[in-house]
Amino acid sequence: MRTFFARTLFVAVASLAGAPPVSVPAQAQAVAQSQAPPGVPVVLPKQQTVSDTLTITGNAAAVAQVNLIARVNGFLEQIHFQDGAIVRKGDLLFTIQQDQYKAQLQQAQAQLQLQQASLKHAKTEVMRYAALLKKDAATQVDVDHWNFEMAAAQANILAAQAQVDIAQLNLSYTEVRAPFDGQMGRHLVDVGNVVGGTGQPTTLAQISQLDPIYVVANLSTQQAIQIRDNLRQRRLTLEELHRVPVDAALQGDTGFPYHGTLQYVSPDIDPQTGTLMVRGILANPNRTMLPGLFVNIRLPMGKTISSALLVPDRALQEDQGGRYLLVVDQNNVVQQRYVQLGQLIGSERVITGGLAATDKVVTGDLWRVSPGMTVTPQMSGGG
């Protein structure tokens, strides 16, 4: 009876105060919820097989870089490209004065025709005098003379043909063409200048092949030895070497967007630097990579980890002690766990030490979670 009276009095007082009636059980539930540990998203580390890799800094380098030289003497008549243009193999780039070389070719061709006429005449005379000799109407000396003339004409034809070839070659040198697909530099000689004189050759321009492109770096002696140990001291054949994948990234890139293969490894260590030069070759269709740019290069270490642990890279934090993760233990208490890091695969980081496969890794709301807190772990799909 007293309990009923007290509850009725509480409702009446609340009504007089202008507040809505509140049930005692609902109020108690709200207080309980406000005191419950906060929920935080967690994931279990992903397990998969990965190949151990090494990331080093190197440079991009042109596969081919050629100085275009004037090989014959004359006035530079025309430039057929814009500075910096993309050109194809065989495109005409420069024209040098051709008149004198066309005339020399005609002269050589005329001399060839003359020698061919001499040969034809000598053959006719050989046949004539050979027939007269059988009738005792000519001497052997006459026959020998025309045999000599025929042989001499044949030799002169060879010499004249060589002069024709030389004249054609010199005429072809008046047109400077692209030796491969590439990008032109600026022209170094203006139209109207005499080029190709004796002495120092005249460089007209430079052309660079940028697709594909090289990436070059140097391994330390320790890194080179570790890779050989992973390969059980076995040296790769050239065919196996060319199948080794190489990934590259420019500064600011996410991940390693450029892919290629290993193209060359120096056969010895440079005694001055203690390093081993390696070179990869990659497709560069948009010419994003330019010779000289710094490049991060990822190489396989020749070692495979069968059950590597991967966590979202965003879950990692750093302080003076190093890189760490927040994990939730069996009592739902947050712990700080310093870890050793491996390579980055997409948005996930390989953890090589300091983490177990059963650890619940906090991946969200990191700003409001600190070591020692009791939380409610909310398992998510990861990644």
QUIPEWO-V624860 format. One record per residue. N is the residue number from 0. SS is DSSP state (H for helix, E for strand, L for the rest). PHI is phi in whole degrees, 0 to 359 (999 if undefined). BURIAL is b if it has 9 or more other C-alpha atoms within 8 Angstrom, else e. Layout:
{{N:SS:PHI:BURIAL} {N:SS:PHI:BURIAL}}
This chain:
{{0:L:999:e} {1:H:293:e} {2:H:298:e} {3:H:298:e} {4:H:294:e} {5:H:296:e} {6:H:294:e} {7:H:295:e} {8:H:295:e} {9:H:296:e} {10:H:293:b} {11:H:294:e} {12:H:296:e} {13:H:296:b} {14:H:292:b} {15:H:296:e} {16:L:281:e} {17:L:87:e} {18:L:263:e} {19:L:290:e} {20:L:295:e} {21:L:238:e} {22:L:284:e} {23:H:297:e} {24:H:297:e} {25:H:295:e} {26:H:295:b} {27:H:293:e} {28:H:292:e} {29:H:297:e} {30:H:296:e} {31:H:294:e} {32:H:293:e} {33:H:294:e} {34:L:262:e} {35:L:286:e} {36:L:300:e} {37:L:293:e} {38:E:275:e} {39:E:228:b} {40:E:285:b} {41:E:225:b} {42:E:222:b} {43:E:273:b} {44:L:302:b} {45:E:280:b} {46:E:248:b} {47:E:201:b} {48:E:275:b} {49:E:227:b} {50:E:265:b} {51:E:294:b} {52:E:231:b} {53:E:231:b} {54:E:249:e} {55:E:229:b} {56:E:259:b} {57:E:217:b} {58:E:225:b} {59:E:278:b} {60:E:215:b} {61:E:293:b} {62:E:295:b} {63:E:216:e} {64:E:217:b} {65:E:235:e} {66:E:274:b} {67:E:274:b} {68:E:250:b} {69:E:282:b} {70:L:263:e} {71:L:228:b} {72:L:274:b} {73:E:164:b} {74:E:282:b} {75:E:284:b} {76:E:268:b} {77:E:214:e} {78:E:244:e} {79:L:255:e} {80:L:218:e} {81:L:267:e} {82:L:305:e} {83:L:84:e} {84:L:289:b} {85:E:272:e} {86:E:235:b} {87:L:253:b} {88:L:303:b} {89:L:93:e} {90:L:296:e} {91:E:285:b} {92:E:249:b} {93:E:224:b} {94:E:236:b} {95:E:258:b} {96:L:316:b} {97:L:251:e} {98:H:306:e} {99:H:293:e} {100:H:283:b} {101:H:293:b} {102:H:295:e} {103:H:296:b} {104:H:294:b} {105:H:297:e} {106:H:297:e} {107:H:293:b} {108:H:294:b} {109:H:295:e} {110:H:296:b} {111:H:295:b} {112:H:297:e} {113:H:298:e} {114:H:291:b} {115:H:295:b} {116:H:294:e} {117:H:296:b} {118:H:294:b} {119:H:298:e} {120:H:295:e} {121:H:296:b} {122:H:297:b} {123:H:297:e} {124:H:291:b} {125:H:298:b} {126:H:296:e} {127:H:295:e} {128:H:288:b} {129:H:295:b} {130:H:291:e} {131:H:293:b} {132:H:298:b} {133:H:294:e} {134:L:260:e} {135:L:59:e} {136:L:258:e} {137:L:214:b} {138:L:258:e} {139:H:296:e} {140:H:298:e} {141:H:297:b} {142:H:296:b} {143:H:296:e} {144:H:299:e} {145:H:285:b} {146:H:295:b} {147:H:296:e} {148:H:298:b} {149:H:293:b} {150:H:295:b} {151:H:296:e} {152:H:297:b} {153:H:296:b} {154:H:293:e} {155:H:295:b} {156:H:296:b} {157:H:298:e} {158:H:294:e} {159:H:293:b} {160:H:295:b} {161:H:296:e} {162:H:294:b} {163:H:297:b} {164:H:298:e} {165:H:296:e} {166:H:294:b} {167:H:295:b} {168:H:296:e} {169:H:297:b} {170:H:295:b} {171:H:294:e} {172:H:291:b} {173:L:288:b} {174:E:248:b} {175:E:266:b} {176:E:243:b} {177:L:291:b} {178:L:283:e} {179:L:197:e} {180:L:294:b} {181:E:185:b} {182:E:243:b} {183:E:280:b} {184:L:273:b} {185:L:280:b} {186:L:286:b} {187:L:255:e} {188:L:227:e} {189:L:272:e} {190:L:301:b} {191:L:102:e} {192:L:280:e} {193:E:278:b} {194:E:234:b} {195:L:73:b} {196:L:286:b} {197:L:292:e} {198:L:94:e} {199:L:291:e} {200:L:297:b} {201:E:267:b} {202:E:274:b} {203:E:275:b} {204:E:188:b} {205:E:235:b} {206:E:237:b} {207:E:235:b} {208:E:267:b} {209:E:250:b} {210:E:221:b} {211:E:286:b} {212:E:222:b} {213:E:273:b} {214:E:238:b} {215:E:237:b} {216:E:210:b} {217:E:236:b} {218:E:272:b} {219:E:290:b} {220:H:300:b} {221:H:297:e} {222:H:295:e} {223:H:297:b} {224:H:293:e} {225:H:296:b} {226:H:297:b} {227:H:295:b} {228:H:296:e} {229:H:296:b} {230:L:271:b} {231:L:58:e} {232:L:62:e} {233:L:268:e} {234:L:275:e} {235:L:286:e} {236:L:288:e} {237:H:298:e} {238:H:294:e} {239:H:293:e} {240:H:300:b} {241:L:287:b} {242:L:260:e} {243:L:287:b} {244:E:287:b} {245:E:228:b} {246:E:243:b} {247:E:219:b} {248:E:212:b} {249:E:272:b} {250:L:300:e} {251:L:95:e} {252:L:287:e} {253:L:265:e} {254:L:72:e} {255:L:235:b} {256:L:279:b} {257:E:253:b} {258:E:230:b} {259:E:198:b} {260:E:224:b} {261:E:289:b} {262:E:245:b} {263:E:201:b} {264:E:228:b} {265:L:301:e} {266:L:285:e} {267:L:213:e} {268:L:277:b} {269:E:290:e} {270:L:293:e} {271:L:282:e} {272:L:253:e} {273:L:69:b} {274:E:234:b} {275:E:242:b} {276:E:280:b} {277:E:233:b} {278:E:220:b} {279:E:250:b} {280:E:233:b} {281:E:227:b} {282:L:290:b} {283:L:217:b} {284:L:298:e} {285:L:266:e} {286:L:54:e} {287:L:291:e} {288:L:276:b} {289:L:239:b} {290:L:306:b} {291:L:99:e} {292:L:294:b} {293:E:287:b} {294:E:225:b} {295:E:273:b} {296:E:242:b} {297:E:251:b} {298:E:239:b} {299:E:289:b} {300:E:269:b} {301:E:78:b} {302:E:229:b} {303:E:246:e} {304:E:258:b} {305:E:285:e} {306:E:230:e} {307:E:287:b} {308:E:261:b} {309:E:237:b} {310:E:229:b} {311:E:302:b} {312:H:298:b} {313:H:292:e} {314:H:282:b} {315:L:281:b} {316:E:231:e} {317:E:216:e} {318:E:219:e} {319:L:296:e} {320:L:278:e} {321:E:126:e} {322:E:273:b} {323:E:213:b} {324:E:239:b} {325:E:260:b} {326:E:237:b} {327:E:254:b} {328:L:277:b} {329:L:292:e} {330:L:263:e} {331:L:62:b} {332:E:256:b} {333:E:283:b} {334:E:236:b} {335:E:268:b} {336:E:233:b} {337:E:286:b} {338:L:228:b} {339:E:259:b} {340:E:256:b} {341:E:250:b} {342:E:285:b} {343:E:265:b} {344:E:243:e} {345:L:65:e} {346:L:259:b} {347:E:243:b} {348:E:249:b} {349:E:284:b} {350:E:255:b} {351:E:265:b} {352:E:191:e} {353:L:94:b} {354:L:222:b} {355:L:252:e} {356:L:294:b} {357:L:265:e} {358:L:289:b} {359:E:267:b} {360:E:265:b} {361:E:286:b} {362:L:243:b} {363:L:218:e} {364:L:54:e} {365:H:295:b} {366:H:293:e} {367:H:247:e} {368:L:244:e} {369:L:222:b} {370:L:304:b} {371:L:96:e} {372:L:286:e} {373:E:265:b} {374:L:228:b} {375:E:251:b} {376:E:291:b} {377:E:242:e} {378:E:293:e} {379:L:242:e} {380:L:282:e} {381:L:87:e} {382:L:58:e}}
